[in-house]
Amino acid sequence: MTFVCYIRPRFIGAATLGNETKQRVALGSQKVHIQFGEQVIVSILYNHDANPVHHKPDHAIQWMLGLLAAQGVGGSEGGLEKATPEERTYTLGTRLLERQDVVVMPGIVLAAICHERFVEFGVQTLSMTSTFTYPLLVPTKGAVEVTVEAYEDPEGPGPKAPPGSRAIQIEAIGPGVSDLPVRLLKIDALLLPREASAEQAYQHFVAPQFQELAELAGKLPAMPSLSHPSGISQEDQRRYSRIVEPDDPSGPPNHGRARPLRPITESAWQCKIPRVLTEVIDHLRNHEAYQREVEAYYAGRPDEAERREAIKRYVAKELKYGWLRKDHEAARIEELAQLRQHLYARQHTVFDPRRFRDNGGATETGTHIFLDLNLCDIRLRRSVHRLYTRGRLKNDPVFMGEATVMAQPLVTRELANFLCETNYAFSTLKLFSYKARQ
């Protein structure tokens, strides 16, 4: 039984959009059309992710503007690899403001589309690491085309992996802000053939991984943790099938025909994580212990003083154009300075293959699984927040892993200066115009 099919494997050089230098075996390539209504809105119905960047274009643009100064996003665009943060913000910011009818595609959902396209049901996914390298902007009308490519490491998965396993890498490539191709995400998956022993794979590989990951849960007992019941109903299966099997706009229309229900897979469960992840992030905004740590980190920093000065200059614009009363100036400065931007950067998950067999529990419609999340590591210097993630049937883990979220100020110094010079209002993303003073 093959894991991945579509074209005959062949050896090729390193991927154009990656840093890999060793040869990889090409396993296949497909074009996928991502639509706002089908892939984005239906995914929100599926996992109840309340993040507004996925369904409100103004929030999506504000969020993207705050990312442009970063090397990891703005530096991915062609010709801007060595540009300064200011140059990246100004060059890409003007282009972004031209296209304000877009939202951000949930990265974990795009990863599910990639995984389901190349990994057959029944093939055992022991672990999956999804690294989200660039946000995909989806127009609210029309579709955006993404190229999904799969490779295999000819050197194998390494000595700790079970015998017979394969290391598969899947990449998604799509348009950046400047419409040049960028790598959106990379998935590293460890797979076993369906005929391999799930029990042996669990004992040899998964159980030690679970033991190591479980130690993350109690590292920061004073920080937020949540447990939330979840399930995949028959309606959820229908929604998931619509999400991971996008229609080709150039092909015959579906005309509302019902798709066959897809089996419940590892990716189907992993897509449920953002529901709890977004809730934990919301708790951080008012969590005293966390806020004390953030305030202590930024207090007295020269770069933070420069950022606040830039915000003051921007707020002076709002005063000048009558958008703000003088007695609200200080509160407005503080409001903009406190806005935070959260970027879901990475999800690593290890799965118990026994639970994804027939009668294993996780593949049964309506099974209730508790999703547990604990904030387990904070590195404010690098903006890194790591969260322990677990799905369990009562007390038995089904999957376990960690999510990495980057959290930093939304209104950067570069963004505040950019808005001042372009004369754009942050709240409306439109040019300032004079308002009658009250």
RODO-2510 file (C-alpha; in nm, 4 decimals, decimal comma):
residues 438
     n   res          X          Y          Z
     1     m     0,0000     0,0000     0,0000
     2     t     0,1474     0,3349    -0,0982
     3     f     0,1388     0,6412     0,1243
     4     v     0,1430     0,9070    -0,1393
     5     c     0,0628     0,8877    -0,5042
     6     y    -0,0186     1,1074    -0,8045
     7     i     0,3063     1,1035    -1,0033
     8     r     0,6037     0,8685    -1,0253
     9     p     0,8720     0,9676    -0,7734
    10     r     1,1875     1,1258    -0,9109
    11     f     1,4973     1,2833    -0,7585
    12     i     1,5134     1,6604    -0,7731
    13     g     1,7301     1,9293    -0,6201
    14     a     1,6453     2,1501    -0,3260
    15     a     1,3119     2,3305    -0,3341
    16     t     1,3266     2,6770    -0,4871
    17     l     1,1590     2,8421    -0,1857
    18     g     1,3420     2,6603     0,0908
    19     n     1,6866     2,6378     0,2470
    20     e     1,7212     2,2613     0,1967
    21     t     2,0343     2,1593     0,0121
    22     k     2,0030     1,7806     0,0094
    23     q     1,8144     1,5947    -0,2584
    24     r     1,4546     1,4991    -0,1977
    25     v     1,2253     1,2590    -0,3786
    26     a     0,9338     1,4388    -0,5430
    27     l     0,6085     1,2566    -0,4708
    28     g     0,3507     1,4818    -0,6288
    29     s     0,2159     1,8287    -0,6919
    30     q    -0,1384     1,9648    -0,7027
    31     k    -0,3141     2,2959    -0,7518
    32     v    -0,5730     2,3839    -0,4868
    33     h    -0,8206     2,6714    -0,5072
    34     i    -0,8985     2,8309    -0,1700
    35     q    -1,2284     3,0205    -0,1422
    36     f    -1,3562     3,2468     0,1344
    37     g    -1,6994     3,0860     0,1628
    38     e    -1,5964     2,7215     0,1384
    39     q    -1,2559     2,6941     0,3051
    40     v    -1,2530     2,9905     0,5474
    41     i    -1,6121     3,0379     0,6648
    42     v    -1,6878     2,6645     0,6743
    43     s    -1,3715     2,6069     0,8800
    44     i    -1,4983     2,8611     1,1359
    45     l    -1,8238     2,6661     1,1574
    46     y    -1,6179     2,3486     1,1985
    47     n    -1,3820     2,4524     1,4773
    48     h    -1,5512     2,7695     1,6130
    49     d    -1,2278     2,9675     1,5925
    50     a    -1,3283     3,3212     1,6941
    51     n    -1,0160     3,4968     1,5642
    52     p    -1,1522     3,7980     1,3668
    53     v    -0,8625     3,8020     1,1164
    54     h    -1,0287     3,5013     0,9495
    55     h    -1,3610     3,6715     0,8779
    56     k    -1,3148     4,0504     0,9089
    57     p    -1,1064     4,2123     0,6321
    58     d    -1,0242     4,5250     0,8372
    59     h    -0,8795     4,3127     1,1198
    60     a    -0,6880     4,1022     0,8668
    61     i    -0,5232     4,4083     0,7084
    62     q    -0,4343     4,5628     1,0464
    63     w    -0,2842     4,2299     1,1536
    64     m    -0,0835     4,1945     0,8317
    65     l     0,0441     4,5541     0,8492
    66     g     0,1928     4,4770     1,1893
    67     l     0,3782     4,1768     1,0460
    68     l     0,5476     4,3456     0,7511
    69     a     0,8461     4,4763     0,9469
    70     a     0,9424     4,1227     1,0500
    71     q     1,2118     3,9443     0,8545
    72     g     1,0138     3,6198     0,8567
    73     v     0,7204     3,7711     0,6643
    74     g     0,8302     4,0903     0,4908
    75     g     1,1729     3,9414     0,4203
    76     s     1,0128     3,6483     0,2348
    77     e     0,9023     3,8751    -0,0503
    78     g     1,1244     3,8903    -0,3577
    79     g     1,3828     4,1659    -0,3433
    80     l     1,3201     4,2496     0,0232
    81     e     1,5395     3,9851     0,1864
    82     k     1,8000     4,2454     0,2889
    83     a     1,5643     4,5418     0,3264
    84     t     1,5274     4,7272     0,6561
    85     p     1,2058     4,6918     0,8603
    86     e     1,1042     5,0406     0,7453
    87     e     1,1582     4,9538     0,3789
    88     r     0,9576     4,6330     0,4114
    89     t     0,6699     4,8112     0,5861
    90     y     0,6541     5,0962     0,3345
    91     t     0,6939     4,8818     0,0226
    92     l     0,4451     4,6105     0,1186
    93     g     0,2139     4,8339     0,3227
    94     t     0,1141     5,0433     0,0219
    95     r     0,0405     4,7285    -0,1764
    96     l    -0,1589     4,5811     0,1099
    97     l    -0,3770     4,8902     0,1438
    98     e    -0,4737     4,8525    -0,2226
    99     r    -0,6429     4,5185    -0,1543
   100     q    -0,8632     4,5455     0,1511
   101     d    -1,1138     4,2739     0,0607
   102     v    -0,9075     3,9833     0,1993
   103     v    -0,8987     3,7691     0,5126
   104     v    -0,6318     3,5399     0,6554
   105     m    -0,6635     3,1686     0,5832
   106     p    -0,6373     2,9625     0,9060
   107     g    -0,2965     2,7967     0,8811
   108     i    -0,4004     2,4753     1,0556
   109     v    -0,6848     2,4333     0,8036
   110     l    -0,4506     2,4829     0,5083
   111     a    -0,2249     2,2202     0,6669
   112     a    -0,5214     1,9796     0,6826
   113     i    -0,5937     2,0343     0,3121
   114     c    -0,2294     1,9554     0,2321
   115     h    -0,2176     1,6478     0,4569
   116     e    -0,5463     1,5008     0,3289
   117     r    -0,4428     1,5449    -0,0335
   118     f    -0,1333     1,3291    -0,0065
   119     v    -0,1810     1,0904     0,2881
   120     e    -0,4403     0,8186     0,2369
   121     f    -0,6822     0,7255     0,5121
   122     g    -0,5506     0,4221     0,6994
   123     v    -0,1861     0,5213     0,6630
   124     q    -0,0707     0,5869     1,0191
   125     t     0,0439     0,9426     1,0895
   126     l     0,2585     0,9120     1,4006
   127     s     0,3641     1,2749     1,4163
   128     m     0,3082     1,5930     1,2214
   129     t     0,4888     1,9256     1,2550
   130     s     0,3291     2,2169     1,0688
   131     t     0,5370     2,5331     1,0388
   132     f     0,3396     2,8347     0,9179
   133     t     0,5843     3,0597     0,7354
   134     y     0,3620     3,3153     0,5576
   135     p    -0,0101     3,4007     0,5964
   136     l    -0,2288     3,3248     0,2956
   137     l    -0,4616     3,6140     0,2087
   138     v    -0,7926     3,4938     0,0629
   139     p    -1,0197     3,7363    -0,1274
   140     t    -1,3754     3,7587    -0,0004
   141     k    -1,4855     3,7196    -0,3632
   142     g    -1,3188     3,4708    -0,5945
   143     a    -1,0426     3,2277    -0,5073
   144     v    -0,6662     3,2091    -0,4634
   145     e    -0,4571     2,9278    -0,6101
   146     v    -0,2116     2,7361    -0,3932
   147     t     0,0406     2,4801    -0,5147
   148     v     0,0868     2,1815    -0,2830
   149     e     0,3983     1,9684    -0,3264
   150     a     0,5051     1,6511    -0,1457
   151     y     0,8549     1,5084    -0,1011
   152     e     1,0269     1,2231     0,0790
   153     d     1,3599     1,2329     0,2551
   154     p     1,5656     0,9540     0,0900
   155     e     1,7805     0,9245     0,4037
   156     g     1,4809     0,8113     0,6053
   157     p     1,3269     0,9446     0,9271
   158     g     1,6170     0,8777     1,1636
   159     p     1,7170     0,6114     1,4166
   160     k     1,4388     0,6810     1,6713
   161     a     1,1576     0,6234     1,4211
   162     p     0,9818     0,2839     1,4004
   163     p     1,1075     0,0382     1,1362
   164     g     0,9306     0,0850     0,8025
   165     s     0,8336     0,4480     0,8684
   166     r     0,8809     0,7236     0,6134
   167     a     0,9591     1,0938     0,6512
   168     i     0,7304     1,2985     0,4263
   169     q     0,7477     1,6725     0,3720
   170     i     0,4599     1,8714     0,2244
   171     e     0,4855     2,2370     0,1218
   172     a     0,2228     2,4891     0,0181
   173     i     0,3228     2,7766    -0,2082
   174     g     0,0995     3,0733    -0,2837
   175     p     0,1021     3,4452    -0,3574
   176     g     0,2449     3,6953    -0,1092
   177     v     0,1391     4,0570    -0,0714
   178     s     0,3283     4,1463    -0,3899
   179     d     0,1747     3,8435    -0,5712
   180     l     0,5165     3,6758    -0,5963
   181     p     0,5213     3,3092    -0,4836
   182     v     0,6165     3,2444    -0,1210
   183     r     0,6176     2,9312     0,0897
   184     l     0,3083     2,9398     0,3102
   185     l     0,3740     2,6354     0,5243
   186     k     0,5804     2,3215     0,5577
   187     i     0,4623     1,9923     0,7082
   188     d     0,7030     1,7255     0,8320
   189     a     0,5117     1,4010     0,8863
   190     l     0,6226     1,0606     1,0073
   191     l     0,4121     0,7879     0,8438
   192     l     0,3706     0,4134     0,8839
   193     p     0,1954     0,1765     0,6391
   194     r    -0,1515     0,0672     0,7425
   195     e    -0,0440    -0,2952     0,7814
   196     a     0,2232    -0,2062     1,0416
   197     s     0,1485    -0,2812     1,4057
   198     a    -0,0097     0,0205     1,5745
   199     e     0,0690    -0,1269     1,9172
   200     q     0,4389    -0,1623     1,8382
   201     a     0,4503     0,1902     1,6936
   202     y     0,2901     0,3220     2,0099
   203     q     0,5309     0,1434     2,2432
   204     h     0,8409     0,2137     2,0328
   205     f     0,7812     0,5781     1,9382
   206     v     0,4607     0,7391     2,0642
   207     a     0,4646     0,6476     2,4354
   208     p     0,8137     0,7960     2,4966
   209     q     0,7086     1,1089     2,3079
   210     f     0,3917     1,1388     2,5179
   211     q     0,5944     1,1029     2,8369
   212     e     0,8319     1,3805     2,7307
   213     l     0,5540     1,6140     2,6153
   214     a     0,3447     1,5585     2,9311
   215     e     0,6203     1,7217     3,1362
   216     l     0,5341     2,0550     2,9682
   217     a     0,1875     2,0709     3,1278
   218     g     0,2956     2,1867     3,4731
   219     k     0,5912     2,4101     3,3865
   220     l     0,4036     2,7387     3,4455
   221     p     0,1261     2,6620     3,6979
   222     a     0,0447     3,0317     3,7470
   223     m    -0,0325     3,0826     3,3773
   224     p    -0,3638     3,0105     3,1978
   225     s    -0,4777     2,6577     3,1168
   226     l    -0,8049     2,5390     2,9700
   227     s    -0,9903     2,2158     2,9092
   228     h    -1,2718     2,2130     2,6552
   229     p    -1,4974     1,9265     2,5380
   230     s    -1,5039     1,8756     2,1641
   231     g    -1,6413     1,6330     1,9097
   232     i    -1,6839     1,5680     1,5394
   233     s    -2,0501     1,5243     1,4517
   234     q    -2,1881     1,4065     1,1190
   235     e    -2,2454     1,7716     1,0261
   236     d    -1,8829     1,8418     1,1151
   237     q    -1,7770     1,5603     0,8828
   238     r    -1,9746     1,7215     0,6018
   239     r    -1,8111     2,0552     0,6736
   240     y    -1,4640     1,9013     0,6893
   241     s    -1,5225     1,7288     0,3545
   242     r    -1,6111     2,0651     0,1980
   243     i    -1,3017     2,2251     0,3471
   244     v    -1,0405     1,9729     0,2354
   245     e    -1,1861     1,9062    -0,1106
   246     p    -1,2030     2,2522    -0,2715
   247     d    -1,3848     2,2803    -0,6047
   248     d    -1,1800     2,3805    -0,9070
   249     p    -1,3374     2,7001    -1,0464
   250     s    -1,2359     2,5933    -1,3976
   251     g    -1,3982     2,2510    -1,3570
   252     p    -1,7645     2,1462    -1,3579
   253     p    -1,9716     2,3128    -1,0826
   254     n    -2,0798     2,1038    -0,7870
   255     h    -2,4379     2,2421    -0,7910
   256     g    -2,4790     2,1602    -0,4229
   257     r    -2,4284     1,7840    -0,4659
   258     a    -2,3453     1,6196    -0,1353
   259     r    -1,9868     1,4995    -0,1056
   260     p    -1,9190     1,1596     0,0483
   261     l    -1,8344     1,1944     0,4159
   262     r    -1,4605     1,1740     0,4701
   263     p    -1,3315     0,9504     0,7487
   264     i    -1,2212     1,1223     1,0689
   265     t    -0,8429     1,1576     1,0515
   266     e    -0,5580     1,2987     1,2574
   267     s    -0,5844     1,6301     1,0717
   268     a    -0,9582     1,6516     1,1382
   269     w    -0,8895     1,6474     1,5120
   270     q    -0,5881     1,8763     1,4919
   271     c    -0,8094     2,1403     1,3248
   272     k    -1,0082     2,1633     1,6494
   273     i    -0,7110     2,3010     1,8473
   274     p    -0,7553     2,6717     1,7482
   275     r    -1,0915     2,6794     1,9297
   276     v    -0,9132     2,6489     2,2633
   277     l    -0,5961     2,8268     2,1500
   278     t    -0,7872     3,1471     2,0715
   279     e    -0,9620     3,1282     2,4097
   280     v    -0,6328     3,0925     2,5985
   281     i    -0,4908     3,3934     2,4115
   282     d    -0,8005     3,5947     2,5058
   283     h    -0,7386     3,5083     2,8721
   284     l    -0,3828     3,6415     2,8501
   285     r    -0,5119     3,9935     2,7836
   286     n    -0,6514     4,0160     3,1376
   287     h    -0,4317     3,7678     3,3203
   288     e    -0,2521     3,9516     3,6028
   289     a     0,0578     3,7316     3,6307
   290     y     0,1158     3,7358     3,2554
   291     q     0,0552     4,1097     3,2213
   292     r     0,2985     4,1818     3,5058
   293     e     0,5662     3,9841     3,3245
   294     v     0,5015     4,1685     2,9971
   295     e     0,5068     4,5111     3,1659
   296     a     0,8318     4,4278     3,3462
   297     y     0,9931     4,3210     3,0196
   298     y     0,9036     4,6367     2,8242
   299     a     0,9660     4,8840     3,1088
   300     g     1,2642     5,1093     3,0375
   301     r     1,3497     4,9598     2,6993
   302     p     1,4750     5,2205     2,4462
   303     d     1,2987     5,0504     2,1541
   304     e     0,9683     5,0567     2,3438
   305     a     1,0151     5,4309     2,4137
   306     e     1,0726     5,4875     2,0396
   307     r     0,7598     5,2881     1,9548
   308     r     0,5464     5,4926     2,1916
   309     e     0,6856     5,8166     2,0491
   310     a     0,5837     5,7000     1,7023
   311     i     0,2344     5,6179     1,8318
   312     k     0,2110     5,9676     1,9872
   313     r     0,2915     6,1211     1,6477
   314     y     0,0207     5,9109     1,4878
   315     v    -0,2381     6,0043     1,7540
   316     a    -0,1522     6,3706     1,6890
   317     k    -0,2833     6,3077     1,3350
   318     e    -0,6136     6,1842     1,4751
   319     l    -0,6351     6,5017     1,6823
   320     k    -0,5473     6,7215     1,3859
   321     y    -0,8250     6,5762     1,1715
   322     g    -1,0842     6,5897     1,4455
   323     w    -1,1069     6,2135     1,4940
   324     l    -1,0210     6,2446     1,8620
   325     r    -1,0842     6,4830     2,1506
   326     k    -0,7863     6,6249     2,3365
   327     d    -0,8994     6,4787     2,6673
   328     h    -0,8935     6,1296     2,5089
   329     e    -0,5382     6,1595     2,3710
   330     a    -0,3547     5,9784     2,6513
   331     a    -0,6091     5,6946     2,6574
   332     r    -0,5824     5,6528     2,2795
   333     i    -0,2022     5,6319     2,2949
   334     e    -0,2260     5,3647     2,5636
   335     e    -0,4958     5,1772     2,3705
   336     l    -0,2814     5,1502     2,0567
   337     a     0,0322     5,0674     2,2559
   338     q    -0,1445     4,7782     2,4327
   339     l    -0,2773     4,6113     2,1153
   340     r    -0,1138     4,2729     2,0636
   341     q    -0,0642     4,0635     1,7566
   342     h    -0,0706     3,6834     1,7827
   343     l     0,0725     3,4625     1,5093
   344     y     0,0165     3,0848     1,5167
   345     a     0,3652     2,9869     1,4015
   346     r     0,3961     2,6121     1,4572
   347     q     0,1976     2,3058     1,5640
   348     h     0,3735     1,9823     1,6558
   349     t     0,1462     1,6854     1,7298
   350     v     0,2122     1,3194     1,8101
   351     f    -0,0797     1,0784     1,7574
   352     d    -0,1622     0,7458     1,9185
   353     p    -0,2111     0,5249     1,6088
   354     r    -0,4218     0,2752     1,8028
   355     r    -0,6953     0,5402     1,8416
   356     f    -0,7152     0,6007     1,4675
   357     r    -0,7828     0,2360     1,3777
   358     d    -1,1318     0,0946     1,3338
   359     n    -1,3022     0,0941     1,6748
   360     g    -1,0165     0,3041     1,8112
   361     g    -1,2480     0,5780     1,9329
   362     a    -1,1048     0,8817     1,7565
   363     t    -1,2463     0,7811     1,4170
   364     e    -1,6033     0,7338     1,5406
   365     t    -1,8584     1,0047     1,4653
   366     g    -1,9737     1,1856     1,7799
   367     t    -1,6851     1,0757     2,0014
   368     h    -1,6213     1,3354     2,2711
   369     i    -1,2588     1,4311     2,3226
   370     f    -1,1365     1,6853     2,5762
   371     l    -0,8890     1,9408     2,4429
   372     d    -0,6393     2,0601     2,7048
   373     l    -0,4071     2,3590     2,6615
   374     n    -0,1492     2,4961     2,9066
   375     l     0,0843     2,7896     2,8570
   376     c     0,4181     2,6239     2,9316
   377     d     0,6932     2,8604     2,8133
   378     i     0,7308     3,2365     2,7572
   379     r     1,0307     3,3970     2,5892
   380     l     0,9378     3,7623     2,5496
   381     r     1,2732     3,8597     2,3981
   382     r     1,1860     3,6429     2,0981
   383     s     0,8061     3,6922     2,1311
   384     v     0,7694     3,3135     2,1669
   385     h     0,4846     3,1519     2,3614
   386     r     0,4687     2,7725     2,3735
   387     l     0,1512     2,5900     2,4738
   388     y     0,1114     2,2255     2,5673
   389     t    -0,1741     2,0710     2,3681
   390     r    -0,3527     1,7434     2,4341
   391     g    -0,6634     1,5605     2,3176
   392     r    -0,7909     1,2824     2,5429
   393     l    -1,0679     1,0257     2,5692
   394     k    -1,1517     1,0594     2,9378
   395     n    -0,7989     1,0221     3,0797
   396     d    -0,6347     0,8464     2,7845
   397     p    -0,4329     1,0710     2,5483
   398     v    -0,5276     1,0501     2,1798
   399     f    -0,2781     1,3104     2,0681
   400     m    -0,0304     1,5384     2,2382
   401     g     0,1990     1,8148     2,1278
   402     e     0,2869     2,1798     2,1515
   403     a     0,1768     2,4966     1,9743
   404     t     0,4050     2,7940     1,9214
   405     v     0,2441     3,1383     1,9123
   406     m     0,4347     3,4594     1,8440
   407     a     0,2960     3,7502     2,0485
   408     q     0,4206     4,1047     2,0000
   409     p     0,2865     4,4617     1,9793
   410     l     0,0492     4,5111     1,6869
   411     v     0,1275     4,8783     1,6279
   412     t     0,5012     4,8680     1,5688
   413     r     0,7196     5,1749     1,5402
   414     e     0,7432     5,1152     1,1656
   415     l     0,3650     5,0837     1,1288
   416     a     0,2926     5,4013     1,3275
   417     n     0,5427     5,5983     1,1159
   418     f     0,3991     5,4477     0,7972
   419     l     0,0442     5,5519     0,8885
   420     c     0,1640     5,9049     0,9669
   421     e     0,3390     5,9486     0,6347
   422     t     0,0649     5,7926     0,4221
   423     n    -0,2075     5,9795     0,6138
   424     y    -0,4097     5,6605     0,6766
   425     a    -0,6283     5,6058     0,9818
   426     f    -0,5531     5,2840     1,1688
   427     s    -0,9159     5,2172     1,2638
   428     t    -1,0680     5,2570     0,9160
   429     l    -0,7633     5,1914     0,6928
   430     k    -0,8762     5,4892     0,4840
   431     l    -0,7234     5,8296     0,4214
   432     f    -0,7813     6,0854     0,6936
   433     s    -1,0449     6,3467     0,6236
   434     y    -1,1415     6,6421     0,8420
   435     k    -1,4314     6,5850     1,0770
   436     a    -1,6426     6,8612     1,2227
   437     r    -1,5178     6,9342     1,5724
   438     q    -1,7734     6,8763     1,8459
***
